[in-house]
Amino acid sequence: MNPPNDSDTGQRSQNPLSDVAKSSQMTTQNLFRTFIVVVLGSFFVYQLDINYLWLSAILTAAAIVLGIMVLVRAVKLKESRLVLFGTISGLVVTAVQVLLLLTSALFFTQVRDYQECVRHALTQQASSQCRTQLDKSMPVQLR
């Protein structure tokens, strides 16, 4: 193993952060971690069942608020690019989640019936019939 190089321009050669800067950085990192957990939680709750659509909507709203807070802090306080990139990526995922939630809310009964049908389908043919039933229950413009 090689000894550390003094000419390294990484973290070791930078001036140590003040207590206020460290505290601010830790707050931003904690907000970022919370944001990521809420985004993932929203997505996984959405995958569970259509009856939990309300919980997924609450988590998505919380993710939007946290994402904006982290984005503002990351830009204002010049936090690491990883936090900035992760926050922007998380907000994009959250925007897609909003579209999924709106679509599911519009077609709540059709999606609920489809999930119930698939839950009881034991064969590939039964699953295919569930998809056919879903297609027939959708409005003509969306087929």
DSSP file (Angstrom, degrees, kcal/mol; ACC not computed):
  #  RESIDUE AA STRUCTURE BP1 BP2  ACC     N-H-->O    O-->H-N    N-H-->O    O-->H-N    TCO  KAPPA ALPHA  PHI   PSI    X-CA   Y-CA   Z-CA
    1    1 A M              0   0    0      0, 0.0     0, 0.0     0, 0.0     0, 0.0   0.000 360.0 360.0 360.0 135.1    0.0    0.0    0.0
    2    2 A N        -     0   0    0      1,-0.1     3,-0.1     3,-0.0     0, 0.0  -0.573 360.0-113.5 -83.7 143.8    1.4    3.4   -0.9
    3    3 A P        -     0   0    0      0, 0.0    -1,-0.1     0, 0.0     0, 0.0  -0.389  48.7 -82.1 -69.9 155.8    1.6    6.2    1.6
    4    4 A P        -     0   0    0      0, 0.0     2,-0.5     0, 0.0     3,-0.0  -0.290  44.6-125.1 -60.7 143.0   -0.7    9.2    1.0
    5    5 A N    >   -     0   0    0      1,-0.1     3,-1.3    -3,-0.1    -3,-0.0  -0.776   6.7-149.5 -93.6 129.3    0.7   11.7   -1.4
    6    6 A D  T 3  S+     0   0    0     -2,-0.5    -1,-0.1     1,-0.3     0, 0.0   0.718  95.8  62.8 -70.6 -20.6    1.0   15.3   -0.2
    7    7 A S  T 3  S+     0   0    0      2,-0.0    -1,-0.3    -3,-0.0     2,-0.1   0.421  74.6 124.8 -86.0   4.1    0.4   16.7   -3.7
    8    8 A D    <   -     0   0    0     -3,-1.3     5,-0.1     1,-0.1     0, 0.0  -0.417  50.7-156.9 -63.4 133.6   -3.1   15.1   -3.7
    9    9 A T        +     0   0    0     -2,-0.1    -1,-0.1     3,-0.1    -3,-0.1   0.154  57.7 107.1 -98.8  18.5   -5.8   17.8   -4.5
   10   10 A G  S >> S-     0   0    0      3,-0.0     3,-0.8     4,-0.0     4,-0.5   0.276  94.6 -58.7 -77.9-153.9   -8.6   15.8   -2.8
   11   11 A Q  G >4 S+     0   0    0      1,-0.2     3,-0.9     2,-0.2    -1,-0.0   0.807 126.2  65.8 -62.4 -32.8  -10.4   16.4    0.4
   12   12 A R  G 34 S+     0   0    0      1,-0.3    -1,-0.2     4,-0.0    -3,-0.1   0.805 101.0  48.1 -65.6 -29.4   -7.2   16.2    2.5
   13   13 A S  G <4 S+     0   0    0     -3,-0.8    -1,-0.3    -5,-0.1    -2,-0.2   0.602  92.5  95.3 -89.4  -9.9   -5.6   19.3    1.1
   14   14 A Q  S << S-     0   0    0     -3,-0.9     3,-0.1    -4,-0.5    -4,-0.0  -0.411  89.5 -93.9 -76.8 156.7   -8.7   21.5    1.4
   15   15 A N        -     0   0    0      1,-0.1    -1,-0.1    -2,-0.1    -2,-0.1  -0.444  49.9-100.5 -65.8 141.0   -9.1   23.7    4.4
   16   16 A P        -     0   0    0      0, 0.0     2,-0.1     0, 0.0    -1,-0.1  -0.338  41.9-109.0 -63.3 146.0  -11.2   22.1    7.2
   17   17 A L        -     0   0    0      1,-0.1     2,-0.0    -3,-0.1    -3,-0.0  -0.433  29.7-113.8 -76.2 148.6  -14.8   23.2    7.3
   18   18 A S     >  -     0   0    0     -2,-0.1     4,-2.6     1,-0.1     5,-0.2  -0.282  32.3-103.6 -72.2 167.9  -16.0   25.3   10.1
   19   19 A D  H  > S+     0   0    0      1,-0.2     4,-2.4     2,-0.2     5,-0.2   0.873 122.9  51.2 -62.1 -37.7  -18.5   23.9   12.5
   20   20 A V  H  > S+     0   0    0      2,-0.2     4,-2.4     1,-0.2    -1,-0.2   0.913 111.1  47.6 -66.5 -42.5  -21.4   25.9   10.9
   21   21 A A  H  > S+     0   0    0      2,-0.2     4,-2.5     1,-0.2    -2,-0.2   0.898 112.4  49.4 -66.2 -40.2  -20.4   24.6    7.4
   22   22 A K  H  X S+     0   0    0     -4,-2.6     4,-2.6     2,-0.2    -2,-0.2   0.917 111.9  48.8 -63.7 -42.9  -20.2   21.0    8.7
   23   23 A S  H  X S+     0   0    0     -4,-2.4     4,-2.2     2,-0.2    -2,-0.2   0.911 112.5  47.8 -62.9 -43.0  -23.6   21.4   10.4
   24   24 A S  H  X S+     0   0    0     -4,-2.4     4,-2.3     2,-0.2    -2,-0.2   0.896 112.1  49.5 -64.8 -40.7  -25.1   22.8    7.2
   25   25 A Q  H  X S+     0   0    0     -4,-2.5     4,-2.5     2,-0.2    -2,-0.2   0.904 111.0  49.4 -65.8 -41.7  -23.5   20.0    5.1
   26   26 A M  H  X S+     0   0    0     -4,-2.6     4,-2.5     2,-0.2    -2,-0.2   0.889 110.0  51.6 -64.8 -39.0  -24.8   17.3    7.5
   27   27 A T  H  X S+     0   0    0     -4,-2.2     4,-2.5     2,-0.2    -2,-0.2   0.927 111.2  47.4 -62.7 -44.9  -28.3   18.9    7.3
   28   28 A T  H  X S+     0   0    0     -4,-2.3     4,-2.5     1,-0.2    -2,-0.2   0.920 112.6  49.0 -62.8 -44.0  -28.3   18.9    3.5
   29   29 A Q  H  X S+     0   0    0     -4,-2.5     4,-2.5     2,-0.2    -1,-0.2   0.886 111.6  49.0 -65.0 -38.4  -27.1   15.3    3.5
   30   30 A N  H  X S+     0   0    0     -4,-2.5     4,-2.4     2,-0.2    -1,-0.2   0.909 111.9  48.7 -66.5 -41.5  -29.7   14.2    5.9
   31   31 A L  H  X S+     0   0    0     -4,-2.5     4,-2.5     2,-0.2    -2,-0.2   0.904 111.4  50.9 -62.1 -40.7  -32.4   15.9    3.9
   32   32 A F  H  X S+     0   0    0     -4,-2.5     4,-2.4     2,-0.2    -2,-0.2   0.924 110.4  48.1 -63.5 -45.2  -31.1   14.3    0.7
   33   33 A R  H  X S+     0   0    0     -4,-2.5     4,-2.3     1,-0.2    -1,-0.2   0.913 112.6  48.8 -61.8 -42.5  -31.2   10.8    2.4
   34   34 A T  H  X S+     0   0    0     -4,-2.4     4,-2.5     1,-0.2    -1,-0.2   0.905 109.7  52.9 -63.2 -41.6  -34.7   11.4    3.6
   35   35 A F  H  X S+     0   0    0     -4,-2.5     4,-2.4     2,-0.2    -2,-0.2   0.925 109.6  47.7 -58.6 -47.0  -35.7   12.6    0.1
   36   36 A I  H  X S+     0   0    0     -4,-2.4     4,-2.5     1,-0.2     5,-0.2   0.910 112.2  49.5 -63.9 -42.3  -34.3    9.4   -1.5
   37   37 A V  H  X S+     0   0    0     -4,-2.3     4,-2.6     1,-0.2    -1,-0.2   0.899 111.9  48.4 -63.8 -40.4  -36.1    7.2    1.0
   38   38 A V  H  X S+     0   0    0     -4,-2.5     4,-2.5     2,-0.2    -2,-0.2   0.898 111.2  50.1 -69.0 -39.4  -39.4    9.0    0.5
   39   39 A V  H  X S+     0   0    0     -4,-2.4     4,-2.0     2,-0.2    -2,-0.2   0.950 114.9  43.3 -62.0 -48.7  -39.1    8.7   -3.3
   40   40 A L  H  X S+     0   0    0     -4,-2.5     4,-2.7     1,-0.2     5,-0.2   0.899 113.1  52.8 -64.2 -39.9  -38.4    5.0   -3.1
   41   41 A G  H  X S+     0   0    0     -4,-2.6     4,-2.6    -5,-0.2     5,-0.2   0.907 108.1  50.8 -61.4 -42.2  -41.1    4.6   -0.5
   42   42 A S  H  X S+     0   0    0     -4,-2.5     4,-1.9     2,-0.2    -1,-0.2   0.914 112.0  47.1 -61.5 -43.4  -43.6    6.3   -2.8
   43   43 A F  H  X S+     0   0    0     -4,-2.0     4,-1.5     2,-0.2    -2,-0.2   0.920 114.1  46.2 -65.7 -44.2  -42.7    4.0   -5.7
   44   44 A F  H  X S+     0   0    0     -4,-2.7     4,-1.0     1,-0.2    -2,-0.2   0.866 111.4  51.2 -70.6 -35.2  -42.8    0.8   -3.7
   45   45 A V  H >X S+     0   0    0     -4,-2.6     4,-1.0    -5,-0.2     3,-0.5   0.890 107.6  54.5 -66.1 -38.1  -46.2    1.7   -2.0
   46   46 A Y  H 3< S+     0   0    0     -4,-1.9    -1,-0.2    -5,-0.2    -2,-0.2   0.874 106.2  52.8 -61.0 -36.6  -47.5    2.4   -5.5
   47   47 A Q  H 3< S+     0   0    0     -4,-1.5    -1,-0.2     1,-0.2    -2,-0.2   0.741  98.6  68.2 -71.2 -23.3  -46.5   -1.1   -6.6
   48   48 A L  H << S-     0   0    0     -4,-1.0     2,-0.3    -3,-0.5    -2,-0.2   0.984 115.3 -35.8 -62.3 -63.5  -48.3   -2.7   -3.6
   49   49 A D    ><  -     0   0    0     -4,-1.0     3,-1.6     1,-0.1    -1,-0.2  -0.981  44.8-117.6-164.3 149.0  -51.9   -2.2   -4.5
   50   50 A I  G >  S+     0   0    0     -2,-0.3     3,-1.6     1,-0.3     4,-0.2   0.754 109.5  70.8 -66.5 -23.0  -54.1    0.5   -6.0
   51   51 A N  G 3  S+     0   0    0      1,-0.3     3,-0.4     2,-0.1    -1,-0.3   0.686  92.9  57.6 -68.5 -15.6  -56.0    0.8   -2.7
   52   52 A Y  G <>  +     0   0    0     -3,-1.6     4,-2.1    -7,-0.2    -1,-0.3   0.096  70.0 114.0 -97.8  21.3  -52.8    2.5   -1.3
   53   53 A L  H <> S+     0   0    0     -3,-1.6     4,-2.1     1,-0.2    -1,-0.2   0.864  72.4  56.6 -59.6 -37.2  -52.9    5.2   -4.0
   54   54 A W  H  > S+     0   0    0     -3,-0.4     4,-2.0     2,-0.2    -1,-0.2   0.896 107.1  48.0 -63.1 -41.0  -53.6    7.8   -1.3
   55   55 A L  H  > S+     0   0    0     -3,-0.2     4,-2.5     1,-0.2    -1,-0.2   0.896 111.1  50.4 -68.0 -39.8  -50.5    6.9    0.7
   56   56 A S  H  X S+     0   0    0     -4,-2.1     4,-2.2     1,-0.2    -1,-0.2   0.875 109.3  52.1 -64.6 -36.5  -48.3    7.0   -2.5
   57   57 A A  H  X S+     0   0    0     -4,-2.1     4,-2.3     2,-0.2    -2,-0.2   0.898 109.7  48.8 -66.1 -40.5  -49.7   10.4   -3.3
   58   58 A I  H  X S+     0   0    0     -4,-2.0     4,-2.3     2,-0.2    -2,-0.2   0.929 112.9  47.3 -64.4 -44.9  -48.8   11.7    0.2
   59   59 A L  H  X S+     0   0    0     -4,-2.5     4,-2.2     1,-0.2    -2,-0.2   0.871 111.1  51.8 -65.1 -36.4  -45.3   10.3   -0.1
   60   60 A T  H  X S+     0   0    0     -4,-2.2     4,-2.2     2,-0.2    -1,-0.2   0.910 109.4  49.3 -66.7 -41.6  -44.9   11.8   -3.6
   61   61 A A  H  X S+     0   0    0     -4,-2.3     4,-2.1     1,-0.2    -2,-0.2   0.914 111.8  49.0 -62.5 -42.0  -46.0   15.2   -2.3
   62   62 A A  H  X S+     0   0    0     -4,-2.3     4,-2.8     1,-0.2     5,-0.2   0.882 109.2  53.6 -63.9 -37.5  -43.5   15.0    0.5
   63   63 A A  H  X S+     0   0    0     -4,-2.2     4,-2.8     2,-0.2    -2,-0.2   0.887 107.3  50.8 -64.5 -38.8  -40.8   13.9   -2.0
   64   64 A I  H  X S+     0   0    0     -4,-2.2     4,-2.3     2,-0.2     5,-0.2   0.939 112.6  45.9 -63.8 -46.0  -41.5   17.0   -4.1
   65   65 A V  H  X S+     0   0    0     -4,-2.1     4,-2.2     1,-0.2    -2,-0.2   0.947 116.4  44.3 -62.4 -49.1  -41.2   19.3   -1.1
   66   66 A L  H  X S+     0   0    0     -4,-2.8     4,-2.8     1,-0.2     5,-0.2   0.898 112.0  53.8 -62.9 -40.3  -38.1   17.6    0.2
   67   67 A G  H  X S+     0   0    0     -4,-2.8     4,-2.5    -5,-0.2    -1,-0.2   0.903 109.6  46.6 -61.9 -42.1  -36.6   17.6   -3.3
   68   68 A I  H  X S+     0   0    0     -4,-2.3     4,-2.5     2,-0.2     5,-0.2   0.906 112.4  51.0 -66.8 -40.8  -37.1   21.3   -3.8
   69   69 A M  H  X S+     0   0    0     -4,-2.2     4,-2.4    -5,-0.2    -2,-0.2   0.934 113.5  44.2 -61.1 -45.8  -35.6   22.0   -0.3
   70   70 A V  H  X S+     0   0    0     -4,-2.8     4,-2.9     2,-0.2    -2,-0.2   0.901 112.7  52.3 -67.0 -40.2  -32.5   19.9   -1.1
   71   71 A L  H  X S+     0   0    0     -4,-2.5     4,-2.2    -5,-0.2     5,-0.2   0.923 111.1  46.5 -62.2 -44.6  -32.1   21.4   -4.5
   72   72 A V  H  X S+     0   0    0     -4,-2.5     4,-2.9     1,-0.2     5,-0.3   0.929 115.1  46.6 -63.6 -45.0  -32.3   24.9   -3.2
   73   73 A R  H  X S+     0   0    0     -4,-2.4     4,-2.7    -5,-0.2     6,-0.2   0.908 111.7  51.5 -63.6 -41.3  -29.8   24.1   -0.4
   74   74 A A  H  <>S+     0   0    0     -4,-2.9     5,-1.9     2,-0.2     4,-0.3   0.891 116.9  38.7 -65.5 -39.1  -27.4   22.3   -2.8
   75   75 A V  H  <5S+     0   0    0     -4,-2.2     3,-0.5    -5,-0.2    -2,-0.2   0.927 119.6  45.7 -75.5 -45.5  -27.4   25.2   -5.2
   76   76 A K  H  <5S+     0   0    0     -4,-2.9    -2,-0.2    -5,-0.2    -3,-0.2   0.903 122.4  35.1 -65.7 -43.0  -27.3   28.0   -2.6
   77   77 A L  T  <5S-     0   0    0     -4,-2.7    -1,-0.2    -5,-0.3    -2,-0.2   0.361 106.3-122.7 -96.2   5.3  -24.6   26.3   -0.4
   78   78 A K  T   5 -     0   0    0     -3,-0.5    -3,-0.2    -4,-0.3    -4,-0.1   0.942  44.7-179.4  53.2  54.7  -22.7   24.8   -3.3
   79   79 A E      < -     0   0    0     -5,-1.9    -1,-0.1    -6,-0.2     5,-0.0  -0.110  39.0 -58.0 -74.0-180.0  -22.9   21.3   -2.0
   80   80 A S     >  -     0   0    0      1,-0.1     4,-1.7     4,-0.0     3,-0.2  -0.160  42.5-122.2 -63.0 154.0  -21.4   18.3   -3.9
   81   81 A R  H  > S+     0   0    0      1,-0.2     4,-3.2     2,-0.2     5,-0.2   0.799 110.9  63.1 -66.6 -28.5  -22.3   17.6   -7.4
   82   82 A L  H  > S+     0   0    0      2,-0.2     4,-2.7     1,-0.2    -1,-0.2   0.915 104.3  46.2 -63.2 -43.0  -23.5   14.1   -6.4
   83   83 A V  H  > S+     0   0    0     -3,-0.2     4,-2.3     2,-0.2    -1,-0.2   0.914 114.6  48.2 -65.1 -42.3  -26.2   15.6   -4.1
   84   84 A L  H  X S+     0   0    0     -4,-1.7     4,-2.3     2,-0.2    -2,-0.2   0.936 114.8  44.4 -63.5 -47.5  -27.2   18.0   -6.9
   85   85 A F  H  X S+     0   0    0     -4,-3.2     4,-2.6     1,-0.2    -2,-0.2   0.912 114.4  49.7 -64.3 -43.5  -27.3   15.2   -9.5
   86   86 A G  H  X S+     0   0    0     -4,-2.7     4,-2.5    -5,-0.2    -1,-0.2   0.878 111.1  49.5 -63.5 -38.3  -29.1   12.8   -7.2
   87   87 A T  H  X S+     0   0    0     -4,-2.3     4,-2.3     2,-0.2    -2,-0.2   0.920 111.8  47.3 -68.0 -44.1  -31.7   15.5   -6.3
   88   88 A I  H  X S+     0   0    0     -4,-2.3     4,-1.9     2,-0.2    -2,-0.2   0.922 113.9  48.5 -63.3 -42.9  -32.4   16.3   -9.9
   89   89 A S  H  X S+     0   0    0     -4,-2.6     4,-2.3     1,-0.2    -2,-0.2   0.914 111.1  50.5 -62.6 -42.8  -32.7   12.6  -10.8
   90   90 A G  H  X S+     0   0    0     -4,-2.5     4,-2.2     1,-0.2    -1,-0.2   0.863 108.6  51.8 -63.7 -36.5  -35.0   12.1   -7.9
   91   91 A L  H  X S+     0   0    0     -4,-2.3     4,-2.1     2,-0.2    -1,-0.2   0.852 108.1  51.9 -69.3 -33.7  -37.2   15.0   -8.9
   92   92 A V  H  X S+     0   0    0     -4,-1.9     4,-2.0     2,-0.2    -2,-0.2   0.929 110.8  47.7 -65.5 -44.6  -37.5   13.5  -12.4
   93   93 A V  H  X S+     0   0    0     -4,-2.3     4,-2.3     1,-0.2    -2,-0.2   0.893 111.0  52.2 -61.6 -39.4  -38.5   10.2  -10.9
   94   94 A T  H  X S+     0   0    0     -4,-2.2     4,-2.2     2,-0.2    -1,-0.2   0.875 106.3  53.2 -65.6 -37.5  -41.0   12.0   -8.8
   95   95 A A  H  X S+     0   0    0     -4,-2.1     4,-1.8     2,-0.2    -1,-0.2   0.908 110.1  47.5 -63.8 -41.2  -42.5   13.8  -11.8
   96   96 A V  H  X S+     0   0    0     -4,-2.0     4,-2.3     1,-0.2    -2,-0.2   0.896 109.7  54.0 -64.4 -39.4  -43.0   10.4  -13.5
   97   97 A Q  H  X S+     0   0    0     -4,-2.3     4,-2.7     1,-0.2    -2,-0.2   0.884 104.8  54.1 -62.1 -39.3  -44.6    9.1  -10.3
   98   98 A V  H  X S+     0   0    0     -4,-2.2     4,-2.5     2,-0.2    -1,-0.2   0.919 108.5  49.1 -60.9 -43.6  -47.0   12.1  -10.4
   99   99 A L  H  X S+     0   0    0     -4,-1.8     4,-2.3     1,-0.2    -2,-0.2   0.909 111.5  49.3 -62.9 -41.7  -48.0   11.1  -13.9
  100  100 A L  H  X S+     0   0    0     -4,-2.3     4,-2.6     2,-0.2    -2,-0.2   0.917 111.8  48.9 -62.1 -43.5  -48.5    7.5  -12.8
  101  101 A L  H  X S+     0   0    0     -4,-2.7     4,-2.4     2,-0.2    -2,-0.2   0.909 111.2  48.9 -64.5 -42.4  -50.6    8.6   -9.8
  102  102 A L  H  X S+     0   0    0     -4,-2.5     4,-2.2     2,-0.2    -1,-0.2   0.916 112.9  47.6 -63.9 -42.5  -52.8   10.8  -11.9
  103  103 A T  H  X S+     0   0    0     -4,-2.3     4,-1.9     1,-0.2    -2,-0.2   0.918 113.1  48.2 -64.3 -43.3  -53.4    8.1  -14.5
  104  104 A S  H  < S+     0   0    0     -4,-2.6     7,-0.2     1,-0.2    -2,-0.2   0.872 111.0  51.1 -65.7 -36.4  -54.2    5.5  -11.8
  105  105 A A  H >< S+     0   0    0     -4,-2.4     3,-1.0    -5,-0.2    -1,-0.2   0.887 109.3  50.7 -68.0 -37.9  -56.6    8.0  -10.1
  106  106 A L  H 3< S+     0   0    0     -4,-2.2    -2,-0.2     1,-0.3     3,-0.2   0.887 122.8  30.9 -65.2 -38.7  -58.4    8.6  -13.4
  107  107 A F  T 3X S+     0   0    0     -4,-1.9     4,-2.5     1,-0.2     5,-0.3  -0.252  79.7 138.3-114.4  43.6  -58.8    4.9  -14.1
  108  108 A F  H <> S+     0   0    0     -3,-1.0     4,-2.7     1,-0.2     5,-0.2   0.918  71.4  45.4 -58.0 -50.4  -59.0    3.7  -10.5
  109  109 A T  H  > S+     0   0    0      1,-0.2     4,-2.5     2,-0.2    -1,-0.2   0.897 113.7  49.4 -65.9 -39.4  -61.9    1.2  -10.9
  110  110 A Q  H  > S+     0   0    0      2,-0.2     4,-2.2     1,-0.2    -1,-0.2   0.924 114.3  44.6 -64.8 -43.3  -60.4   -0.3  -14.1
  111  111 A V  H  X S+     0   0    0     -4,-2.5     4,-2.7    -7,-0.2    -2,-0.2   0.895 113.0  51.5 -68.5 -39.5  -56.9   -0.7  -12.4
  112  112 A R  H  X S+     0   0    0     -4,-2.7     4,-2.2    -5,-0.3    -2,-0.2   0.926 111.4  47.1 -62.3 -44.5  -58.5   -2.1   -9.2
  113  113 A D  H  X S+     0   0    0     -4,-2.5     4,-2.3    -5,-0.2    -2,-0.2   0.896 112.3  50.8 -63.9 -39.8  -60.5   -4.7  -11.2
  114  114 A Y  H  X S+     0   0    0     -4,-2.2     4,-2.8     2,-0.2     5,-0.2   0.926 110.3  48.4 -64.0 -45.2  -57.4   -5.6  -13.2
  115  115 A Q  H  X S+     0   0    0     -4,-2.7     4,-2.1     1,-0.2    -2,-0.2   0.899 112.0  49.7 -62.9 -39.5  -55.3   -6.1  -10.0
  116  116 A E  H  X S+     0   0    0     -4,-2.2     4,-1.1    -5,-0.2    -1,-0.2   0.906 112.0  48.3 -65.0 -41.1  -58.0   -8.2   -8.5
  117  117 A C  H  X S+     0   0    0     -4,-2.3     4,-0.8     1,-0.2     3,-0.5   0.928 112.9  46.8 -64.1 -46.5  -58.2  -10.3  -11.6
  118  118 A V  H  < S+     0   0    0     -4,-2.8     3,-0.5     1,-0.2    -1,-0.2   0.854 105.5  60.5 -65.9 -34.8  -54.5  -10.8  -11.8
  119  119 A R  H  < S+     0   0    0     -4,-2.1    -1,-0.2     1,-0.2    -2,-0.2   0.837 112.4  38.3 -61.4 -32.5  -54.3  -11.7   -8.2
  120  120 A H  H  < S+     0   0    0     -4,-1.1     2,-0.4    -3,-0.5    -1,-0.2   0.507  90.7 108.4 -97.3  -6.1  -56.6  -14.7   -8.7
  121  121 A A     <  +     0   0    0     -4,-0.8     3,-0.0    -3,-0.5    -3,-0.0  -0.594  39.4 177.3 -76.0 125.9  -55.2  -15.7  -12.1
  122  122 A L        +     0   0    0     -2,-0.4     2,-0.3     0, 0.0    -1,-0.2   0.636  60.6  48.2-101.9 -18.7  -53.2  -18.9  -11.8
  123  123 A T  S  > S-     0   0    0      1,-0.1     4,-1.9     0, 0.0     5,-0.1  -0.744  83.3-113.7-120.7 167.6  -52.3  -19.5  -15.4
  124  124 A Q  H  > S+     0   0    0     -2,-0.3     4,-2.2     1,-0.2     5,-0.1   0.864 117.9  55.1 -65.5 -36.7  -50.8  -17.4  -18.2
  125  125 A Q  H  > S+     0   0    0      2,-0.2     4,-2.1     1,-0.2    -1,-0.2   0.895 106.7  49.9 -65.2 -40.0  -54.1  -17.7  -20.1
  126  126 A A  H  > S+     0   0    0      2,-0.2     4,-1.7     1,-0.2    -1,-0.2   0.894 110.4  50.3 -66.2 -39.4  -56.0  -16.3  -17.1
  127  127 A S  H  X S+     0   0    0     -4,-1.9     4,-2.0     1,-0.2    -2,-0.2   0.890 109.3  51.9 -63.9 -38.9  -53.5  -13.4  -16.9
  128  128 A S  H  X S+     0   0    0     -4,-2.2     4,-2.2     1,-0.2    -2,-0.2   0.888 107.4  52.0 -64.9 -38.8  -54.0  -12.7  -20.6
  129  129 A Q  H  X S+     0   0    0     -4,-2.1     4,-2.5     1,-0.2    -1,-0.2   0.854 106.3  54.9 -65.0 -33.9  -57.7  -12.6  -20.2
  130  130 A C  H  X S+     0   0    0     -4,-1.7     4,-2.3     2,-0.2    -2,-0.2   0.919 108.5  47.6 -64.5 -43.0  -57.3  -10.1  -17.4
  131  131 A R  H  X S+     0   0    0     -4,-2.0     4,-2.6     2,-0.2    -2,-0.2   0.902 112.0  50.1 -64.1 -40.1  -55.3   -7.8  -19.8
  132  132 A T  H  X S+     0   0    0     -4,-2.2     4,-2.2     2,-0.2    -2,-0.2   0.912 110.1  50.4 -63.3 -42.1  -58.0   -8.2  -22.4
  133  133 A Q  H  X S+     0   0    0     -4,-2.5     4,-1.5     2,-0.2    -2,-0.2   0.892 110.4  50.1 -62.6 -40.0  -60.6   -7.4  -19.9
  134  134 A L  H  X S+     0   0    0     -4,-2.3     4,-1.1     2,-0.2    -2,-0.2   0.924 109.3  51.2 -64.1 -44.4  -58.6   -4.2  -18.9
  135  135 A D  H  < S+     0   0    0     -4,-2.6     3,-0.5     1,-0.2    -2,-0.2   0.900 110.7  48.7 -59.3 -41.0  -58.3   -3.2  -22.5
  136  136 A K  H  < S+     0   0    0     -4,-2.2    -1,-0.2     1,-0.2    -2,-0.2   0.800 108.9  53.4 -70.4 -28.1  -62.0   -3.5  -23.0
  137  137 A S  H  < S+     0   0    0     -4,-1.5    -1,-0.2    -5,-0.2    -2,-0.2   0.643  92.0  91.2 -82.3 -14.2  -62.8   -1.5  -19.9
  138  138 A M  S  < S-     0   0    0     -4,-1.1     5,-0.1    -3,-0.5   -31,-0.0  -0.442  92.7 -89.8 -77.5 154.6  -60.7    1.4  -21.0
  139  139 A P    >   -     0   0    0      0, 0.0     3,-1.4     0, 0.0     4,-0.5  -0.260  37.9-112.7 -60.4 153.0  -62.2    4.3  -23.0
  140  140 A V  G >  S+     0   0    0      1,-0.3     3,-1.1     2,-0.2    -2,-0.1   0.832 114.0  61.4 -59.5 -35.4  -62.0    3.8  -26.8
  141  141 A Q  G 3  S+     0   0    0      1,-0.2    -1,-0.3     2,-0.1    -3,-0.0   0.749 105.4  47.7 -65.6 -23.6  -59.6    6.7  -27.2
  142  142 A L  G <         0   0    0     -3,-1.4    -1,-0.2     1,-0.2    -2,-0.2   0.450 360.0 360.0 -98.3  -2.0  -57.0    4.9  -25.1
  143  143 A R    <         0   0    0     -3,-1.1    -1,-0.2    -4,-0.5    -2,-0.1   0.492 360.0 360.0 -77.0 360.0  -57.1    1.5  -26.7
